[in-house]
């Protein structure tokens, strides 16, 4: 079942990507402005490539500085992912100083790590959020490491307490009020 969902996501991604490319080429800015925007995005956003072991390290909550962790899996090809990003940026801004660590994990193609992914994050205002891009030959291993019950659908948001226990999860565009409530609870429980 997860394999079918992954295949469907890939097909939707390709269709969405083709549509986005057609739209952007018909509404494109002058080349000089596009290059300046791309260079600005590249210089201010760092997206780190991680494999399965790297993701496990990022998700691990341990030590005296362990904090609650929110993780959003997303892709530039995913319209609901793009639509919810401003809400996630606001939630990060609201709770970061209160102990929340909020990271973004892109499932885009690794070739998009230098340009497409940082460019979108810059446009979305996600400059204060650590960003990663998954590079794994088998998506099932990533899915199972995050949550075996997750079907791999995007966007997907997970919230872990400071001890690393999964306390909230949502597949699809998250309701900001529900995520805020879950974050508030996990922060007040610390």
Secondary structure, 3 states (H helix, E strand, C coil): CHHHHHHHHHHHHHHHHHHHHHHHHHCCCCHHHHHHHHHHHHHHCCEEEECHHHHHHHHCCCCCCCCCEEEEEECCCCHHHHHHHHHHHHHHHHHHHHCCEEEEEECCCHHHCCCHHHHHHHHHCCCCCEEEEECCCCHHHHHHHHCCCCCCCCCEEEEECCCCCEEEEEECCCCHHHHHHHHHHHHHCC
